[in-house]
């Protein structure tokens, strides 16, 4: 489907595709929560737009918080990630529901409360400062994304040499990233353009009332091939199609960076 319409949604990516066979179903089911616990420990900053010498910001265009990540390196990456998954969630991990004793009406979202609980549970008091950055937990995800890049290289013959990894969070309150493409159009600086975008969701408590869906736009001839997509306007024959993708835990979305517009 990715080759046919440039768009693919994979549910239960870590649980079923990556760890169920090697780690067992019970441990594999916890792998997205382990990755979320690692992500919750990493500091983020307000996102900016533009290139290195001309950076600017506008919450109306892009309202997320983010940081760039380094792909995991070294030998035995898959083995290390599997070892971490097999250790499972620690006994002091809180319930996946917000603490009812937390004060309400302070502007703190359910996602914030849950992230704070997981951050506390995964930061042993005796751990050195450089071991409390969540890298081992988040590598449960990053390792598999790196391996997936190699797999896609083999299947599509990309021969890609670079991977950019970013951790982002949309804090709610209407925060968004306005409609855009992820690759630079008509690039003429001699550098390779981004070919594929992968979006992985770490939202353990998401419900439809939270909104925040990814909306992808397709030409009519492509949209007709995408399950769930529909014409943006029923009145304009041959017009573009769109699909809303819910940001559910352990969902991976893969799409063509150069032509697919999304928000």
ABEGO torsion letter per residue (X at the ends): XAAAAGBBBBBGAAAAAAAAAAAEAAAAAAAAAAAAAAAAABBBBBBBBEBAABBBBBAAABABBBBBBBBBBEBGAAAAAAAAAAAEBBAABBBABBBAABBBGAGBBAAAAAAAAAAAAABBAABBAAAAAGAAAAAAAAAAAAAAAAAAAAAAGAGBABBBBBBBBBAEGGBBBBBBBABBBGBAAGBBBBABBBBBBBBAABBAAAEGBBBBBBBAAAAAABBGBBBABAABBGBBBBBBBBBBBGBBBBBBAAABBBX
